[in-house]
Amino acid sequence: MTAPAALAASAAGSHGFLSPTGVEIAFLLVGLVTFGAAIVTVTTKQLVHAALWLVVALGGLAVEYLLLTAEFIAWVQVLIYVGSVVVLLLFGLMLTRAPIGRSPDADSPNRWAALAVAVVSAAALVWVVVDAFRTTWIDLDGAAQGNTAVTGSVLFRHWVLPFEALSVLLLAALVGAIVLSRKKNSAEPATPGAREGQR
């Protein structure tokens, strides 16, 4: 074994959980901020604030992808989710005339049942991810793993159907928001101009 290889092996062996690098510390801090933003998103009673906190949560995920040397995935996260999905949600809120302040309709008596389902789902997801990637390590100092060639090959070979299903789902959400905004409220009194037009 050559001297540089031995030095790299000794450095890799000395690195552990109790001696994190700067990238790992930044990853943990950004993860905590993202987790807090996600909690506020699902607990706030102001719909517009929930959408804005969702921007923070999705932006935090983009930063996490950058720290994992997946630059292409990070920019896709920003362009599609932050730049498109959140904008679509805000348009939906405006078209349905959602209240700006606190909305009592956002509260639900099933909060504890939803919390239990969320905790169980999160525990199952963490267990599946940890079990699947228990022995997998990402070399943050090596070559980028999320480049365009690798990601495009995987996306258009194995994930074409979910990608297209997501686009159809977004289109259905936009159409639904337009239909709800154009739905007439029968309890709303007619304006004087509308009464004259009916005569």
C-alpha positions as a LaTeX table, in Angstrom:
\begin{tabular}{lrrr}
\hline
Residue & $x$ (\AA) & $y$ (\AA) & $z$ (\AA) \\
\hline
Met1 & 0.00 & 0.00 & 0.00 \\
Thr2 & 1.40 & 3.39 & $-0.99$ \\
Ala3 & 1.79 & 6.26 & 1.44 \\
Pro4 & $-1.15$ & 8.37 & 0.09 \\
Ala5 & $-3.45$ & 5.34 & 0.13 \\
Ala6 & $-2.44$ & 4.48 & 3.69 \\
Leu7 & $-2.99$ & 8.08 & 4.76 \\
Ala8 & $-6.48$ & 8.12 & 3.18 \\
Ala9 & $-7.35$ & 4.80 & 4.80 \\
Ser10 & $-6.26$ & 6.03 & 8.22 \\
Ala11 & $-8.24$ & 9.26 & 7.76 \\
Ala12 & $-11.33$ & 7.30 & 6.77 \\
Gly13 & $-10.90$ & 5.02 & 9.76 \\
Ser14 & $-10.57$ & 7.91 & 12.22 \\
His15 & $-13.71$ & 9.60 & 10.91 \\
Gly16 & $-16.81$ & 8.64 & 12.83 \\
Phe17 & $-20.01$ & 9.77 & 14.49 \\
Leu18 & $-18.17$ & 11.69 & 17.23 \\
Ser19 & $-15.95$ & 13.56 & 14.76 \\
Pro20 & $-18.32$ & 15.05 & 12.15 \\
Thr21 & $-17.10$ & 17.19 & 9.30 \\
Gly22 & $-18.32$ & 20.70 & 8.53 \\
Val23 & $-20.56$ & 19.39 & 5.76 \\
Glu24 & $-22.22$ & 16.92 & 8.13 \\
Ile25 & $-22.80$ & 19.62 & 10.75 \\
Ala26 & $-24.33$ & 21.92 & 8.11 \\
Phe27 & $-26.48$ & 19.01 & 6.89 \\
Leu28 & $-27.79$ & 18.45 & 10.43 \\
Leu29 & $-28.53$ & 22.14 & 11.05 \\
Val30 & $-30.33$ & 22.59 & 7.72 \\
Gly31 & $-32.26$ & 19.39 & 8.42 \\
Leu32 & $-33.45$ & 20.75 & 11.76 \\
Val33 & $-34.59$ & 24.00 & 10.13 \\
Thr34 & $-36.38$ & 22.06 & 7.39 \\
Phe35 & $-38.06$ & 19.81 & 9.94 \\
Gly36 & $-39.23$ & 22.82 & 11.97 \\
Ala37 & $-40.62$ & 24.51 & 8.85 \\
Ala38 & $-42.48$ & 21.32 & 7.93 \\
Ile39 & $-44.01$ & 21.12 & 11.43 \\
Val40 & $-45.17$ & 24.74 & 11.24 \\
Thr41 & $-46.59$ & 24.10 & 7.75 \\
Val42 & $-48.97$ & 21.41 & 8.97 \\
Thr43 & $-49.85$ & 23.04 & 12.31 \\
Thr44 & $-50.51$ & 26.67 & 11.41 \\
Lys45 & $-54.11$ & 27.81 & 10.98 \\
Gln46 & $-53.24$ & 30.45 & 8.37 \\
Leu47 & $-53.29$ & 28.92 & 4.91 \\
Val48 & $-51.08$ & 31.56 & 3.29 \\
His49 & $-48.50$ & 31.20 & 6.06 \\
Ala50 & $-48.60$ & 27.43 & 5.57 \\
Ala51 & $-47.75$ & 27.89 & 1.89 \\
Leu52 & $-44.87$ & 30.23 & 2.74 \\
Trp53 & $-43.47$ & 27.84 & 5.35 \\
Leu54 & $-43.72$ & 25.12 & 2.72 \\
Val55 & $-41.35$ & 27.22 & 0.61 \\
Val56 & $-38.86$ & 27.16 & 3.51 \\
Ala57 & $-39.19$ & 23.39 & 3.92 \\
Leu58 & $-38.74$ & 22.68 & 0.20 \\
Gly59 & $-35.84$ & 25.13 & 0.00 \\
Gly60 & $-34.19$ & 23.36 & 2.91 \\
Leu61 & $-34.46$ & 20.08 & 1.03 \\
Ala62 & $-32.76$ & 21.71 & $-1.95$ \\
Val63 & $-29.87$ & 22.78 & 0.31 \\
Glu64 & $-29.63$ & 19.22 & 1.63 \\
Tyr65 & $-29.31$ & 17.95 & $-1.93$ \\
Leu66 & $-26.53$ & 20.46 & $-2.55$ \\
Leu67 & $-24.68$ & 19.23 & 0.53 \\
Leu68 & $-25.00$ & 15.67 & $-0.80$ \\
Thr69 & $-23.31$ & 16.79 & $-4.08$ \\
Ala70 & $-26.54$ & 16.28 & $-6.05$ \\
Glu71 & $-26.62$ & 19.67 & $-7.75$ \\
Phe72 & $-29.00$ & 18.69 & $-10.54$ \\
Ile73 & $-31.58$ & 17.29 & $-8.10$ \\
Ala74 & $-31.25$ & 20.44 & $-5.99$ \\
Trp75 & $-32.02$ & 22.75 & $-8.91$ \\
Val76 & $-34.91$ & 20.51 & $-10.00$ \\
Gln77 & $-36.24$ & 20.80 & $-6.45$ \\
Val78 & $-36.07$ & 24.60 & $-6.66$ \\
Leu79 & $-37.51$ & 24.92 & $-10.17$ \\
Ile80 & $-40.33$ & 22.38 & $-9.89$ \\
Tyr81 & $-41.38$ & 22.35 & $-6.26$ \\
Val82 & $-40.50$ & 25.82 & $-5.01$ \\
Gly83 & $-41.05$ & 27.58 & $-8.33$ \\
Ser84 & $-44.06$ & 25.66 & $-9.62$ \\
Val85 & $-45.88$ & 23.65 & $-6.96$ \\
Val86 & $-45.91$ & 26.39 & $-4.33$ \\
Val87 & $-46.89$ & 29.00 & $-6.91$ \\
Leu88 & $-49.72$ & 26.69 & $-7.98$ \\
Leu89 & $-50.84$ & 26.37 & $-4.36$ \\
Leu90 & $-50.82$ & 30.14 & $-3.93$ \\
Phe91 & $-52.86$ & 30.56 & $-7.11$ \\
Gly92 & $-55.29$ & 27.97 & $-5.79$ \\
Leu93 & $-55.59$ & 29.86 & $-2.51$ \\
Met94 & $-56.24$ & 33.12 & $-4.35$ \\
Leu95 & $-58.75$ & 31.59 & $-6.76$ \\
Thr96 & $-60.70$ & 29.96 & $-3.94$ \\
Arg97 & $-60.58$ & 33.21 & $-1.95$ \\
Ala98 & $-58.91$ & 31.64 & 1.06 \\
Pro99 & $-58.83$ & 33.89 & 4.13 \\
Ile100 & $-55.56$ & 35.67 & 4.84 \\
Gly101 & $-55.85$ & 35.50 & 8.62 \\
Arg102 & $-56.61$ & 32.63 & 10.95 \\
Ser103 & $-59.11$ & 30.21 & 9.46 \\
Pro104 & $-61.29$ & 28.17 & 11.82 \\
Asp105 & $-62.01$ & 25.81 & 8.94 \\
Ala106 & $-58.34$ & 24.75 & 8.98 \\
Asp107 & $-58.83$ & 23.19 & 12.42 \\
Ser108 & $-60.06$ & 19.62 & 12.59 \\
Pro109 & $-61.32$ & 17.45 & 15.46 \\
Asn110 & $-59.31$ & 14.57 & 13.98 \\
Arg111 & $-56.00$ & 16.21 & 14.86 \\
Trp112 & $-54.85$ & 13.46 & 17.25 \\
Ala113 & $-55.75$ & 10.70 & 14.80 \\
Ala114 & $-53.85$ & 12.52 & 12.07 \\
Leu115 & $-50.86$ & 12.94 & 14.43 \\
Ala116 & $-50.86$ & 9.22 & 15.23 \\
Val117 & $-50.98$ & 8.31 & 11.54 \\
Ala118 & $-48.18$ & 10.78 & 10.81 \\
Val119 & $-45.94$ & 9.37 & 13.56 \\
Val120 & $-46.52$ & 5.78 & 12.43 \\
Ser121 & $-45.88$ & 6.71 & 8.79 \\
Ala122 & $-42.70$ & 8.61 & 9.69 \\
Ala123 & $-41.42$ & 5.70 & 11.79 \\
Ala124 & $-42.11$ & 3.23 & 8.98 \\
Leu125 & $-40.41$ & 5.48 & 6.43 \\
Val126 & $-37.32$ & 5.97 & 8.63 \\
Trp127 & $-37.09$ & 2.22 & 9.26 \\
Val128 & $-37.34$ & 1.41 & 5.55 \\
Val129 & $-34.72$ & 4.00 & 4.56 \\
Val130 & $-32.29$ & 2.99 & 7.32 \\
Asp131 & $-32.71$ & $-0.69$ & 6.53 \\
Ala132 & $-32.21$ & $-0.12$ & 2.80 \\
Phe133 & $-29.16$ & 2.15 & 3.09 \\
Arg134 & $-27.58$ & 0.84 & 6.28 \\
Thr135 & $-24.25$ & 0.00 & 4.63 \\
Thr136 & $-24.36$ & 2.69 & 1.92 \\
Trp137 & $-22.08$ & 5.69 & 2.32 \\
Ile138 & $-21.84$ & 8.76 & 0.14 \\
Asp139 & $-18.37$ & 10.11 & $-0.55$ \\
Leu140 & $-18.94$ & 13.85 & $-0.22$ \\
Asp141 & $-15.37$ & 14.57 & $-1.29$ \\
Gly142 & $-15.56$ & 12.44 & $-4.43$ \\
Ala143 & $-17.21$ & 12.94 & $-7.79$ \\
Ala144 & $-20.73$ & 14.32 & $-7.94$ \\
Gln145 & $-23.38$ & 11.59 & $-7.76$ \\
Gly146 & $-26.35$ & 13.66 & $-8.91$ \\
Asn147 & $-25.10$ & 14.88 & $-12.29$ \\
Thr148 & $-27.38$ & 15.32 & $-15.27$ \\
Ala149 & $-26.35$ & 12.20 & $-17.15$ \\
Val150 & $-26.93$ & 9.75 & $-14.29$ \\
Thr151 & $-30.13$ & 11.39 & $-13.09$ \\
Gly152 & $-31.61$ & 11.69 & $-16.60$ \\
Ser153 & $-30.84$ & 8.05 & $-17.35$ \\
Val154 & $-32.55$ & 6.83 & $-14.16$ \\
Leu155 & $-35.47$ & 9.26 & $-14.50$ \\
Phe156 & $-36.44$ & 8.46 & $-18.07$ \\
Arg157 & $-35.85$ & 4.71 & $-17.76$ \\
His158 & $-37.47$ & 3.85 & $-14.43$ \\
Trp159 & $-39.53$ & 6.87 & $-13.32$ \\
Val160 & $-41.32$ & 8.02 & $-16.47$ \\
Leu161 & $-44.80$ & 6.96 & $-15.32$ \\
Pro162 & $-44.66$ & 8.63 & $-11.86$ \\
Phe163 & $-43.22$ & 11.77 & $-13.48$ \\
Glu164 & $-46.12$ & 11.98 & $-15.94$ \\
Ala165 & $-48.66$ & 11.12 & $-13.23$ \\
Leu166 & $-47.37$ & 14.06 & $-11.18$ \\
Ser167 & $-47.88$ & 16.43 & $-14.10$ \\
Val168 & $-51.46$ & 15.18 & $-14.56$ \\
Leu169 & $-52.06$ & 15.62 & $-10.82$ \\
Leu170 & $-50.88$ & 19.24 & $-10.93$ \\
Leu171 & $-53.11$ & 19.92 & $-13.94$ \\
Ala172 & $-56.10$ & 18.39 & $-12.12$ \\
Ala173 & $-55.39$ & 20.57 & $-9.07$ \\
Leu174 & $-55.32$ & 23.70 & $-11.22$ \\
Val175 & $-58.57$ & 22.77 & $-12.99$ \\
Gly176 & $-60.19$ & 22.00 & $-9.62$ \\
Ala177 & $-59.16$ & 25.39 & $-8.24$ \\
Ile178 & $-60.66$ & 27.14 & $-11.27$ \\
Val179 & $-63.93$ & 25.18 & $-10.95$ \\
Leu180 & $-64.21$ & 25.99 & $-7.24$ \\
Ser181 & $-63.54$ & 29.67 & $-7.87$ \\
Arg182 & $-66.25$ & 29.89 & $-10.54$ \\
Lys183 & $-68.85$ & 28.04 & $-8.51$ \\
Lys184 & $-71.66$ & 30.40 & $-7.58$ \\
Asn185 & $-72.74$ & 30.63 & $-4.02$ \\
Ser186 & $-76.53$ & 30.41 & $-3.89$ \\
Ala187 & $-76.65$ & 32.09 & $-0.49$ \\
Glu188 & $-74.85$ & 35.18 & $-1.74$ \\
Pro189 & $-77.32$ & 38.02 & $-2.59$ \\
Ala190 & $-77.34$ & 39.28 & $-6.13$ \\
Thr191 & $-75.92$ & 42.71 & $-6.87$ \\
Pro192 & $-78.17$ & 45.54 & $-8.16$ \\
Gly193 & $-76.53$ & 45.35 & $-11.58$ \\
Ala194 & $-77.24$ & 41.66 & $-11.81$ \\
Arg195 & $-80.90$ & 42.23 & $-10.89$ \\
Glu196 & $-81.28$ & 44.82 & $-13.65$ \\
Gly197 & $-79.68$ & 42.45 & $-16.12$ \\
Gln198 & $-82.13$ & 39.70 & $-15.16$ \\
Arg199 & $-85.05$ & 42.08 & $-15.82$ \\
\hline
\end{tabular}
